[in-house]
């Protein structure tokens, strides 16, 4: 079974914690990622106070609207619902997918982290996930202790699941092509994209990821 024809394919930019404390740098970095070709932006912020997180999320949503991107909120369905974000992403211990679906409605993107487990992905889909993420695939600065995932799992997921598939974990423009070949619709990137936070470099790297999806 192939990927849904309506699946949005491309770079899934995930913000690093280091940028969240400086809204102007965060917005400049995310604008560069979107200009470079990111189709989704996940606001991931494990450190800021709730008020700052809401302010950042509202500003990022406006930025995504300007650049035809979609905003996903990490781990916070209430914030996603409150600002009208395009979706929420939940880790294994970050809340109920069923409750998130009930809160956000049928059309919102809801993602689930599934490690290297097809069973977890199938359970997430049954609970309301509209996409599932597998990883890590390479050494990751964001989650260095996460267990590795295999290309075989991604290929099996592509043959068995009808939702959008995301690959994450140390992915760069240099190593992402095999993941797309195995079935990934989205390549998620944190440090591989945002690096030192300089917009010029971010935009260039985003274009590198985008090229993987249009290569002959």
Kinemage of the C-alpha trace (Angstrom):
@kinemage 1
@onewidth
@group {chain A} dominant
@subgroup {mainchain}
@vectorlist {calphas} color= white
{ca unk a 1} P 0.000 0.000 0.000
{ca unk a 2} L 1.479 3.317 -1.021
{ca unk a 3} L 1.528 6.660 0.755
{ca unk a 4} L -1.718 8.649 0.552
{ca unk a 5} L -1.778 10.760 -2.584
{ca unk a 6} L -2.675 13.779 -0.459
{ca unk a 7} L 0.401 13.381 1.768
{ca unk a 8} L 2.507 16.495 2.077
{ca unk a 9} L 6.145 15.571 1.428
{ca unk a 10} L 9.319 17.365 2.402
{ca unk a 11} L 11.309 18.879 5.240
{ca unk a 12} L 9.810 18.942 8.736
{ca unk a 13} L 11.713 21.591 10.702
{ca unk a 14} L 11.838 21.134 14.495
{ca unk a 15} L 12.998 24.096 16.582
{ca unk a 16} L 15.912 23.613 19.006
{ca unk a 17} L 15.584 24.701 22.637
{ca unk a 18} L 18.573 27.007 22.246
{ca unk a 19} L 16.591 29.412 20.058
{ca unk a 20} L 13.421 29.554 22.155
{ca unk a 21} L 14.770 32.035 24.706
{ca unk a 22} L 15.371 34.689 22.038
{ca unk a 23} L 12.152 35.281 20.051
{ca unk a 24} L 13.835 37.438 17.412
{ca unk a 25} L 16.447 34.746 16.663
{ca unk a 26} L 13.776 32.061 16.740
{ca unk a 27} L 11.622 33.874 14.203
{ca unk a 28} L 14.553 34.692 11.923
{ca unk a 29} L 15.757 31.082 11.990
{ca unk a 30} L 12.290 29.668 11.312
{ca unk a 31} L 11.662 32.152 8.517
{ca unk a 32} L 14.889 30.991 6.880
{ca unk a 33} L 13.822 27.349 7.178
{ca unk a 34} L 10.445 28.078 5.586
{ca unk a 35} L 11.945 30.177 2.802
{ca unk a 36} L 14.398 27.358 2.134
{ca unk a 37} L 11.583 24.886 1.666
{ca unk a 38} L 10.371 23.447 4.984
{ca unk a 39} L 6.747 22.355 4.640
{ca unk a 40} L 6.115 21.962 8.362
{ca unk a 41} L 7.504 23.638 11.453
{ca unk a 42} L 7.332 22.055 14.884
{ca unk a 43} L 7.666 24.400 17.832
{ca unk a 44} L 9.551 22.333 20.406
{ca unk a 45} L 10.378 24.200 23.599
{ca unk a 46} L 11.072 22.328 26.827
{ca unk a 47} L 12.367 25.290 28.836
{ca unk a 48} L 10.312 28.460 28.430
{ca unk a 49} L 7.521 29.582 30.741
{ca unk a 50} L 3.963 29.050 29.489
{ca unk a 51} L 3.426 32.716 28.639
{ca unk a 52} L 6.595 32.851 26.539
{ca unk a 53} L 5.695 29.604 24.821
{ca unk a 54} L 2.292 30.975 23.871
{ca unk a 55} L 3.802 34.208 22.538
{ca unk a 56} L 6.357 32.306 20.483
{ca unk a 57} L 3.739 29.904 19.147
{ca unk a 58} L 1.433 32.730 18.038
{ca unk a 59} L 4.306 34.460 16.257
{ca unk a 60} L 5.385 31.215 14.570
{ca unk a 61} L 1.848 30.498 13.426
{ca unk a 62} L 1.694 33.897 11.742
{ca unk a 63} L 5.068 33.187 10.132
{ca unk a 64} L 3.839 29.838 8.805
{ca unk a 65} L 0.745 31.491 7.366
{ca unk a 66} L 2.960 33.990 5.547
{ca unk a 67} L 5.183 31.282 4.058
{ca unk a 68} L 2.537 28.648 3.331
{ca unk a 69} L 3.843 26.310 6.029
{ca unk a 70} L 2.070 24.418 8.783
{ca unk a 71} L 2.741 24.788 12.502
{ca unk a 72} L 2.851 21.771 14.815
{ca unk a 73} L 3.128 22.219 18.591
{ca unk a 74} L 5.243 19.724 20.491
{ca unk a 75} L 3.653 17.964 23.470
{ca unk a 76} L 0.910 20.531 24.189
{ca unk a 77} L -2.532 19.906 22.707
{ca unk a 78} L -4.024 22.695 24.807
{ca unk a 79} L -1.641 25.269 23.339
{ca unk a 80} L -2.234 23.944 19.827
{ca unk a 81} L -5.990 24.258 20.294
{ca unk a 82} L -5.730 27.647 21.955
{ca unk a 83} L -3.881 29.328 19.098
{ca unk a 84} L -5.412 27.365 16.230
{ca unk a 85} L -2.195 25.593 15.232
{ca unk a 86} L -2.221 23.033 12.443
{ca unk a 87} L -1.388 20.172 14.746
{ca unk a 88} L 0.360 18.660 17.744
{ca unk a 89} L 3.094 16.064 18.138
{ca unk a 90} L 3.081 13.741 21.139
{ca unk a 91} L 5.836 11.499 22.421
{ca unk a 92} L 5.192 8.166 24.074
{ca unk a 93} L 4.631 9.765 27.483
{ca unk a 94} L 3.330 13.178 26.442
{ca unk a 95} L -0.417 12.737 26.695
{ca unk a 96} L -3.318 10.876 25.164
{ca unk a 97} L -3.673 10.783 21.401
{ca unk a 98} L -7.362 10.017 21.790
{ca unk a 99} L -7.897 13.077 23.989
{ca unk a 100} L -5.851 15.236 21.621
{ca unk a 101} L -7.989 14.124 18.679
{ca unk a 102} L -11.186 14.844 20.625
{ca unk a 103} L -9.896 18.301 21.573
{ca unk a 104} L -8.479 19.295 18.184
{ca unk a 105} L -11.042 17.800 15.831
{ca unk a 106} L -10.838 15.550 12.784
{ca unk a 107} L -8.790 17.755 10.463
{ca unk a 108} L -5.850 18.633 12.717
{ca unk a 109} L -2.490 16.930 12.201
{ca unk a 110} L -1.627 14.731 15.165
{ca unk a 111} L 1.719 12.978 15.249
{ca unk a 112} L 3.146 10.261 17.437
{ca unk a 113} L 6.720 9.215 18.145
{ca unk a 114} L 7.035 5.472 17.565
{ca unk a 115} L 10.749 4.715 17.901
{ca unk a 116} L 11.403 1.554 15.908
{ca unk a 117} L 8.035 -0.059 16.629
{ca unk a 118} L 5.384 -0.854 14.046
{ca unk a 119} L 3.087 -2.023 16.823
{ca unk a 120} L 3.348 1.356 18.521
{ca unk a 121} L 2.609 3.063 15.215
{ca unk a 122} L -0.469 0.932 14.616
{ca unk a 123} L -1.733 1.664 18.134
{ca unk a 124} L -1.121 5.381 17.616
{ca unk a 125} L -3.101 5.374 14.378
{ca unk a 126} L -5.964 3.538 16.088
{ca unk a 127} L -5.915 6.231 18.800
{ca unk a 128} L -6.156 9.067 16.288
{ca unk a 129} L -2.677 9.831 14.937
{ca unk a 130} L -2.577 11.184 11.389
{ca unk a 131} L 1.177 10.669 11.057
{ca unk a 132} L 3.775 8.553 12.808
{ca unk a 133} L 7.473 9.263 13.330
{ca unk a 134} L 10.220 6.648 13.434
{ca unk a 135} L 13.761 7.212 14.682
{ca unk a 136} L 16.446 7.907 15.591
{ca unk a 137} L 18.206 6.935 12.373
{ca unk a 138} L 21.593 8.533 13.004
{ca unk a 139} L 23.494 9.966 15.966
{ca unk a 140} L 21.379 12.758 17.450
{ca unk a 141} L 22.390 15.716 19.588
{ca unk a 142} L 18.767 16.323 20.563
{ca unk a 143} L 18.142 12.783 21.856
{ca unk a 144} L 21.542 11.091 22.067
{ca unk a 145} L 20.269 8.203 24.173
{ca unk a 146} L 17.335 7.279 21.946
{ca unk a 147} L 17.625 3.728 20.586
{ca unk a 148} L 18.291 3.417 16.851
{ca unk a 149} L 15.610 2.655 14.281
{ca unk a 150} L 16.029 0.541 11.169
{ca unk a 151} L 15.305 1.160 7.512
{ca unk a 152} L 13.447 -2.151 7.498
{ca unk a 153} L 10.887 -0.781 9.955
{ca unk a 154} L 10.314 2.225 7.754
{ca unk a 155} L 9.899 0.052 4.668
{ca unk a 156} L 7.468 -2.243 6.478
{ca unk a 157} L 5.505 0.765 7.689
{ca unk a 158} L 5.242 2.047 4.130
{ca unk a 159} L 3.801 -1.274 2.966
{ca unk a 160} L 1.348 -1.604 5.869
{ca unk a 161} L 0.264 1.871 6.949
{ca unk a 162} L -1.771 4.480 5.078
{ca unk a 163} L -0.772 7.526 7.125
{ca unk a 164} L 2.100 9.927 6.505
{ca unk a 165} L 5.489 8.630 7.676
{ca unk a 166} L 8.171 10.798 9.263
{ca unk a 167} L 11.816 9.888 9.882
{ca unk a 168} L 13.831 11.699 12.551
{ca unk a 169} L 17.173 11.561 14.300
{ca unk a 170} L 20.432 13.025 13.040
{ca unk a 171} L 19.152 13.455 9.485
{ca unk a 172} L 21.054 15.764 7.139
{ca unk a 173} L 20.907 16.496 3.398
{ca unk a 174} L 23.820 14.066 3.032
{ca unk a 175} L 22.189 11.029 4.654
{ca unk a 176} L 18.466 11.531 4.102
{ca unk a 177} L 17.997 10.003 0.647
{ca unk a 178} L 17.825 6.335 1.795
{ca unk a 179} L 15.060 7.240 4.238
{ca unk a 180} L 12.956 8.721 1.449
{ca unk a 181} L 13.635 5.654 -0.670
{ca unk a 182} L 12.464 3.461 2.217
{ca unk a 183} L 9.177 5.339 2.432
{ca unk a 184} L 9.555 8.510 4.495
{ca unk a 185} L 7.231 11.331 3.451
{ca unk a 186} L 8.842 13.795 5.841
{ca unk a 187} L 12.419 14.188 7.069
{ca unk a 188} L 12.458 15.879 10.461
{ca unk a 189} L 15.542 17.868 11.390
{ca unk a 190} L 16.695 19.877 14.405
{ca unk a 191} L 20.456 20.492 14.597
{ca unk a 192} L 21.016 19.273 11.054
{ca unk a 193} L 18.897 22.187 9.880
{ca unk a 194} L 19.235 24.925 12.477
{ca unk a 195} L 22.925 24.449 13.296
{ca unk a 196} L 24.286 27.633 14.883
{ca unk a 197} L 21.058 29.528 14.251
{ca unk a 198} L 22.354 31.722 11.429
{ca unk a 199} L 19.601 32.329 8.853
{ca unk a 200} L 21.784 32.109 5.750
{ca unk a 201} L 23.067 28.671 6.677
{ca unk a 202} L 19.602 27.477 7.706
{ca unk a 203} L 18.073 28.494 4.396
{ca unk a 204} L 20.870 26.799 2.452
{ca unk a 205} L 20.496 23.566 4.418
{ca unk a 206} L 16.715 23.660 4.010
{ca unk a 207} L 17.214 23.853 0.253
{ca unk a 208} L 19.479 20.824 0.533
{ca unk a 209} L 16.767 18.802 2.250
{ca unk a 210} L 14.185 19.996 -0.265
{ca unk a 211} L 16.391 18.843 -3.147
{ca unk a 212} L 16.206 15.278 -1.855
{ca unk a 213} L 12.500 15.220 -2.594
{ca unk a 214} L 12.799 16.545 -6.143
{ca unk a 215} L 15.888 14.624 -7.238
{ca unk a 216} L 15.370 12.470 -10.363
